[in-house]
């Protein structure tokens, strides 16, 4: 007897949020396994929605320019991201995004979205078992072959038509969450989301392959994320990934639009921001700055203010006042 797939999401749960405060955005992220980072100065604004069946999570999100998002796909799920509008200049997994393709993050894999432009996208995370069963029933080998490579190419007008279908379904389930608790109706909703992906796939698309520079940038990023609490020199990073400085420089420009030194400083500034927001009552600005590899506190304060629009002390004071309340 075939056992039913266990529920992966809280069926019937829907949520909407909007914010004009980067600190609030950061505070919303941990329950969803996401980490938001600022990569350029300026105000932050955004909104989003999310709805769940037991085996599928569908959402839409819009963020202002200069935000990077990282995290892990929901457990035992594949995630599909469809960029909208101006978001097509961003990068997912270090690879430039095109408006006529789905970005795919397989189960148990980290994801990274990076863009200097405003972000807007639709996303669907679906139970891996349900996805594989649907792919077999649809007999669409092209879809599955491309999904395994991280991108699904859509035919002419396919991106627009898929976005229209997904947004229509999103509107339905956000306004009728009761449908998501009914197993039969929820199953039909899940099938409608998946049919859109397989229906609009471009079967004869050439495979998208990672460039050598993208692989180098990914390896360097992984190395940095394990050593976020101390400065890492370009020389050390080159040695870690086994390439000369010029190759590393070109790889970071291709993947992130900036040199490795600037990327590393942004990474440590965001680590400091997270620590200032979440630190205990005894955590001091100077200690957090030192822990994140900033040895010159005056320079740290200037760079921090330029990126986040407030001083480190103001961030820490806001944390303490929120805890007191």
C-alpha positions as CSV (number, residue, x, y, z in Angstrom):
1,X,0.0,0.0,0.0
2,X,1.4,3.4,-1.0
3,X,1.8,5.7,1.9
4,X,0.7,9.3,1.5
5,X,3.3,12.1,1.4
6,X,3.5,13.7,4.9
7,X,2.5,17.4,5.1
8,X,5.5,19.7,4.8
9,X,3.7,23.0,5.3
10,X,0.9,24.3,7.6
11,X,-2.1,23.9,5.2
12,X,-4.4,26.9,5.1
13,X,-1.8,29.3,6.5
14,X,-1.6,32.6,4.6
15,X,0.3,35.8,5.4
16,X,1.0,39.2,4.0
17,X,3.6,41.7,5.1
18,X,4.9,45.1,4.0
19,X,7.7,47.2,5.5
20,X,9.8,50.4,4.9
21,X,12.3,49.4,7.5
22,X,15.3,47.1,6.8
23,X,15.5,46.1,10.5
24,X,11.9,44.9,10.3
25,X,12.7,42.9,7.1
26,X,15.6,41.3,8.8
27,X,13.4,40.3,11.8
28,X,10.8,38.7,9.5
29,X,13.4,36.5,7.8
30,X,14.6,33.8,10.3
31,X,11.3,31.9,10.6
32,X,11.4,31.4,6.8
33,X,15.0,30.3,6.7
34,X,16.1,33.5,4.9
35,X,18.8,36.1,5.5
36,X,18.5,39.5,4.0
37,X,21.6,41.6,3.4
38,X,22.0,45.2,2.1
39,X,24.5,45.6,-0.7
40,X,24.0,49.3,-1.5
41,X,23.0,52.4,0.5
42,X,19.5,53.7,0.4
43,X,16.1,53.1,1.8
44,X,14.5,49.7,2.0
45,X,10.9,48.9,1.2
46,X,9.1,45.8,0.3
47,X,6.0,43.6,0.6
48,X,5.2,39.9,0.2
49,X,2.5,37.2,0.5
50,X,2.7,33.5,1.2
51,X,0.1,30.7,1.1
52,X,0.4,27.0,1.9
53,X,-1.2,23.7,1.1
54,X,0.2,20.7,2.8
55,X,2.7,20.1,0.0
56,X,3.1,23.4,-1.7
57,X,4.1,27.0,-0.7
58,X,3.3,29.8,-3.2
59,X,4.3,33.4,-2.8
60,X,5.1,36.8,-4.4
61,X,7.6,39.3,-3.1
62,X,8.8,42.7,-4.1
63,X,11.9,44.5,-2.6
64,X,13.6,47.8,-3.3
65,X,17.1,47.9,-4.9
66,X,20.3,46.6,-3.3
67,X,19.1,43.6,-1.3
68,X,20.7,40.1,-1.3
69,X,18.7,37.1,-0.1
70,X,20.2,33.8,1.0
71,X,18.9,30.7,2.8
72,X,17.9,27.2,2.2
73,X,14.9,25.8,0.4
74,X,12.2,24.2,2.5
75,X,13.0,20.7,3.6
76,X,12.3,18.0,1.0
77,X,11.1,20.6,-1.5
78,X,12.2,22.0,-4.8
79,X,11.8,25.8,-5.3
80,X,11.0,27.6,-8.5
81,X,11.5,31.3,-8.9
82,X,9.9,33.3,-11.7
83,X,11.4,36.9,-11.9
84,X,9.0,39.7,-12.9
85,X,9.6,43.0,-14.5
86,X,12.9,44.8,-13.7
87,X,14.2,41.8,-11.6
88,X,15.6,40.2,-14.7
89,X,19.0,41.9,-14.1
90,X,19.5,40.0,-10.9
91,X,21.4,36.8,-10.3
92,X,20.3,33.5,-8.7
93,X,23.0,31.1,-7.6
94,X,25.5,33.6,-9.2
95,X,23.9,33.1,-12.7
96,X,22.2,36.0,-14.5
97,X,18.4,35.8,-14.6
98,X,16.5,35.9,-17.8
99,X,12.8,36.9,-18.1
100,X,11.9,33.8,-20.1
101,X,13.1,31.1,-17.6
102,X,12.4,29.6,-14.2
103,X,15.2,29.5,-11.7
104,X,15.4,26.2,-9.9
105,X,16.8,25.4,-6.5
106,X,16.8,21.6,-5.7
107,X,15.9,20.2,-2.4
108,X,18.3,20.7,0.5
109,X,20.3,23.3,-1.4
110,X,21.2,26.8,-0.4
111,X,19.9,29.6,-2.5
112,X,21.4,33.1,-3.2
113,X,19.6,36.0,-4.9
114,X,21.7,39.1,-5.6
115,X,20.6,42.2,-7.4
116,X,21.5,45.9,-7.4
117,X,18.0,46.5,-9.0
118,X,14.6,46.2,-7.5
119,X,13.5,42.6,-7.0
120,X,10.1,41.2,-7.8
121,X,9.3,37.5,-8.2
122,X,6.8,34.7,-7.9
123,X,7.9,31.5,-6.2
124,X,6.6,28.0,-5.7
125,X,8.2,25.5,-3.3
126,X,6.8,22.0,-3.8
127,X,7.2,18.6,-2.2
128,X,9.9,16.7,-4.1
129,X,7.8,13.5,-4.3
130,X,4.8,15.4,-5.7
131,X,7.0,17.2,-8.3
132,X,8.6,14.0,-9.5
133,X,5.3,12.2,-9.8
134,X,3.8,15.1,-11.8
135,X,6.9,15.2,-14.1
136,X,6.5,11.5,-14.8
137,X,2.7,11.8,-15.4
138,X,3.2,14.8,-17.8
139,X,5.9,12.9,-19.7
140,X,7.8,16.1,-20.1
141,X,11.4,14.9,-20.1
142,X,12.6,18.4,-21.2
143,X,11.2,20.0,-18.0
144,X,12.9,17.5,-15.7
145,X,16.2,17.5,-17.6
146,X,16.4,21.3,-17.5
147,X,15.3,21.5,-13.8
148,X,18.2,19.3,-12.8
149,X,20.5,21.9,-14.4
150,X,19.0,24.8,-12.4
151,X,17.1,26.6,-15.1
152,X,13.8,25.8,-17.1
153,X,13.6,27.7,-20.3
154,X,10.1,28.9,-21.2
155,X,8.8,29.3,-24.8
156,X,7.8,32.5,-26.5
157,X,5.6,34.4,-24.1
158,X,5.8,31.6,-21.6
159,X,7.1,33.8,-18.8
160,X,4.2,36.2,-19.1
161,X,1.6,33.4,-19.3
162,X,3.0,31.5,-16.4
163,X,3.1,34.7,-14.3
164,X,-0.5,35.3,-15.2
165,X,-1.5,31.8,-14.2
166,X,0.4,31.8,-10.9
167,X,-0.8,35.3,-9.9
168,X,-4.4,34.3,-10.6
169,X,-3.9,31.2,-8.4
170,X,-2.2,33.3,-5.7
171,X,-5.1,35.7,-5.6
172,X,-7.5,32.8,-5.3
173,X,-5.8,31.1,-2.3
174,X,-4.9,34.4,-0.5
175,X,-8.6,35.3,-0.5
176,X,-9.9,31.8,0.1
177,X,-7.5,30.1,2.5
178,X,-10.3,27.6,3.4
179,X,-9.7,25.9,0.1
180,X,-6.2,25.0,1.2
181,X,-7.5,22.8,4.1
182,X,-9.7,20.7,1.8
183,X,-7.4,17.8,0.6
184,X,-9.2,17.4,-2.8
185,X,-9.3,21.1,-3.6
186,X,-5.7,21.6,-2.4
187,X,-4.5,18.8,-4.6
188,X,-6.2,20.5,-7.7
189,X,-4.5,23.8,-6.8
190,X,-1.1,22.1,-6.5
191,X,-1.7,20.5,-9.9
192,X,-2.6,23.8,-11.5
193,X,0.6,25.4,-10.3
194,X,2.7,22.5,-11.6
195,X,0.9,22.2,-14.9
196,X,1.9,25.8,-15.7
197,X,5.6,25.0,-15.3
198,X,5.5,21.9,-17.6
199,X,3.1,23.4,-20.1
200,X,5.2,26.4,-21.1
201,X,8.6,24.8,-21.1
202,X,10.8,25.2,-24.2
203,X,11.7,21.7,-25.1
204,X,14.6,22.4,-27.5
205,X,16.4,25.0,-25.3
206,X,20.2,24.7,-25.1
207,X,21.3,23.8,-21.5
208,X,22.4,26.6,-19.3
209,X,25.8,25.7,-17.8
210,X,27.7,27.4,-15.1
211,X,30.7,29.3,-16.3
212,X,34.1,28.7,-14.7
213,X,34.0,32.2,-13.2
214,X,30.6,31.5,-11.5
215,X,32.1,28.3,-10.0
216,X,35.0,30.2,-8.7
217,X,32.8,33.0,-7.2
218,X,30.6,30.3,-5.5
219,X,33.6,28.6,-4.0
220,X,35.0,31.9,-2.7
221,X,31.6,32.8,-1.3
222,X,31.4,29.5,0.6
223,X,34.8,30.0,2.0
224,X,34.0,33.5,3.2
225,X,30.8,32.4,4.9
226,X,32.7,30.0,7.1
227,X,35.1,32.8,8.2
228,X,32.7,35.7,8.6
229,X,34.2,36.8,12.0
230,X,37.6,37.7,10.8
231,X,39.1,39.6,7.9
232,X,40.0,37.5,4.9
233,X,42.6,39.0,2.5
234,X,42.3,38.7,-1.3
235,X,45.5,36.7,-1.2
236,X,44.1,34.2,1.3
237,X,40.9,33.9,-0.8
238,X,42.9,33.3,-4.0
239,X,44.9,30.6,-2.2
240,X,41.7,29.0,-0.9
241,X,40.1,28.7,-4.4
242,X,43.3,28.2,-6.3
243,X,43.2,31.1,-8.7
244,X,45.2,34.3,-9.3
245,X,43.9,37.6,-8.2
246,X,42.8,38.8,-11.6
247,X,40.7,35.6,-12.2
248,X,39.1,36.1,-8.8
249,X,38.4,39.8,-9.5
250,X,36.7,38.9,-12.9
251,X,34.7,36.1,-11.2
252,X,33.3,38.4,-8.6
253,X,32.4,41.1,-11.1
254,X,30.6,38.5,-13.2
255,X,28.7,36.9,-10.3
256,X,28.1,40.0,-8.0
257,X,28.9,43.1,-10.0
258,X,31.7,44.2,-7.6
259,X,35.3,43.3,-6.7
260,X,36.0,40.7,-4.0
261,X,37.3,43.3,-1.5
262,X,34.1,45.2,-1.6
263,X,32.0,42.0,-1.4
264,X,33.9,41.0,1.7
265,X,33.4,44.3,3.4
266,X,29.7,44.2,2.7
267,X,29.5,40.7,4.1
268,X,31.2,41.7,7.4
269,X,29.1,44.9,7.7
270,X,25.9,42.8,7.4
271,X,27.2,40.3,10.0
272,X,27.8,43.3,12.3
273,X,24.2,44.6,11.6
274,X,22.8,41.1,12.5
275,X,24.8,40.9,15.7
276,X,23.8,44.4,16.7
277,X,20.1,43.6,16.2
278,X,20.2,40.3,18.0
279,X,23.0,40.7,20.6
280,X,22.5,40.3,24.3
281,X,22.1,43.2,26.7
282,X,25.9,43.2,27.5
283,X,27.0,43.2,23.8
284,X,28.8,46.4,23.0
285,X,29.3,48.0,19.6
286,X,33.1,47.8,19.9
287,X,33.1,44.1,20.8
288,X,30.7,43.3,17.9
289,X,32.8,45.3,15.5
290,X,36.0,43.5,16.6
291,X,34.3,40.1,16.4
292,X,33.3,40.9,12.8
293,X,36.9,41.8,11.8
294,X,36.7,45.6,12.0
295,X,39.9,46.8,13.7
296,X,39.4,50.5,13.0
297,X,36.2,51.5,14.9
298,X,36.0,55.0,13.4
299,X,36.1,53.6,9.8
300,X,33.6,50.9,10.8
301,X,31.1,53.5,12.0
302,X,31.4,55.6,8.8
303,X,31.0,52.6,6.5
304,X,28.1,51.2,8.6
305,X,26.2,54.5,8.6
306,X,26.7,54.8,4.8
307,X,25.1,51.4,4.2
308,X,22.4,51.3,6.8
309,X,21.5,54.9,7.3
310,X,22.2,54.9,11.1
311,X,25.1,54.5,13.4
312,X,26.0,51.2,15.0
313,X,25.0,52.7,18.4
314,X,21.6,53.7,17.0
315,X,21.0,50.1,15.9
316,X,22.0,48.8,19.3
317,X,19.9,51.3,21.1
318,X,16.9,50.2,19.0
319,X,17.5,46.6,20.0
320,X,17.6,47.5,23.7
321,X,14.5,49.6,23.5
322,X,12.5,46.8,21.8
323,X,13.6,44.3,24.4
324,X,12.7,46.6,27.2
325,X,9.2,47.1,25.7
